[in-house]
Amino acid sequence: MKYVSTRGGVAPVEFSAVLLEGLARDGGLAMPQTIPQVSAETLSQWRSLNYAQLATEILSLFITDIPKEDLRDLCERSYNTSIFNHPDIVPLKPLDAQIHIVGLSEGPTLAFKDIAMQFLGNIFEYVLAKQGRTLNILGATSGDTGSAAEYALRGKKGVNVFMLSPYGRMSEFQRAQMYSLQDKNIFNLSVKGVFDECQDIVKALANDLTFKETYHLGAVNSINFARISAQIVYYFWAWLRATQKAGEQVSFTVPSGNFGNILAGHMARMMGLPIRRLVVATNENNVLEEFFNTGVYRPRQPEQTYATSSPSMDISKASNFERFVYHLVNEDGQKVKALWQTLAEEGQFDLSALQPELEAKFGFVAGVSTHQDRLVTIKQEYETNHYLLDPHTADGVKVAREYVEEGIPMLVLETALPAKFTETIQEAIGQPAPIPAHLSGLKDLPQRVEVMDCDVAVVRDYMIRHITH
């Protein structure tokens, strides 16, 4: 399997090159040259596999430059009960007769990002050791990517992590998870700006090819296709548990800000998984919802990006959206490049002529959830179904109910455990969310973080000072 850029300006490369590079040299994102196809017969054979075994089978379709035996070992080290708090790794949990929650928050940082990050940490270390290289990871987080990446990469040989987070825009628990880490290869940078501005700094430095090559820059954000490939696995896993026979359809609802999580579902659907609908659930920062309902993509400026009670989705520029547009315009890299040029010049682009295809061809629909919606949903599900949702998953459940169809299971992807957002839980149900026993003292631990101005040069200088060659 070779990988190309969404903007068509890069020669095809192997998976390991994509893993270590992050953003493509032409500013685009890596995508597989072809989409592997999975037959109904193969799906049937996969029903008996555990999570690590299923991950091995699916990831081996995308990673062909690593021996399958080595891949099997990486998956077994990534997905086991010493890391995840459930024997299934990803349990399917019924909310009611219509909706199931896909339990993605059993990992060390209580968020769905752990699923991909645990694999990423192991495969980074493996490839770097094979190539005798080091890597400096530069990432941006709106809350969960940062802690999941840091917990997966702490202490790993050959890897430093520089993680940008928006100052004052994460929950207290999220801050404590990240900033309490004292590992020498972890650097937390709290930037005076919003997430989109942190992401802009990451992209600016990734596009500075001299800096990127001199300091061996890599990425863990979902611009790294390795993240997407690992996330594809749990769509297959959930389908295998929600169905009894070949061809049965399910729908997925995904709370979405950066479009990486639901992009993995789009890939799974293109691989042949019987997915009826992919429901995009946004919060008040509803740029993606607007696109799927109108065909116009119009990201907001930082000052127009709301700080909400589902902060991990406080994003106006969805990094992975370009990958979907690449498929929407029939993998025409020049067309994608032109669209992003228009976006840079005019602040938007219009694909309304293709809007009917979004659902008819790709299965996408979308809806919005507000602060009041999520409070009502959290309270209602807690009282009716005795299930405590975090604010993001509540956004998902609220929108999912608008698209439930008779006879088609609706699977909502869980974003995180409620403990990470206890202030909103308190507002919704009148009491704080329970905190897992092993994390009860987290907020009292000493924190190590550098607060800095929202400036590419400031971040670059900090990295140069702290990178050990």
Buried (B, 14 or more C-beta within 10 A) or exposed (E): BBBBBBBBBBEEBBBBBBBBBBBBBBBBBBBBEEBBEBEEEEBEEBEEBBBBBBBBBBBBBBBBEBEEEEBBBBBBBBBBEEBBBBEBBBBBBEBEEBBBBBBBBBBBBBBBBBBBBBBBBBBBBBBBEEEEEBBBBBBBBBBBBBBBBBBBBBEBEBBBBBBBBBBEBBBEBBBBBBBBBEBEBBBBBBBBBBBBBBBBBBBBBBBBEEBBEEBBBBBBBBBBBBBBBBBBBBBBBBBBBBBEEEEBBBBBBBBBBBBBBBBBBBBBBBBBBBBBBBBBBBBBBBBBBBBBBBBBBBBBEBEEBBEBBBBBBBBBBBBBBBBBBBBBBEBBBEBBBBBBEBBEEEEBBBBEEBBEEBBEEBBBBBBBBBBEBBBBBBBBBBEEBEBBBBBBBBBBBBBBBBBBEEEBBBBBBBBBBBBBBBBBBEBBBEEEBEBEEEBEEBBEEEEBBBEBEBBBEBBBEBBEEBBEE
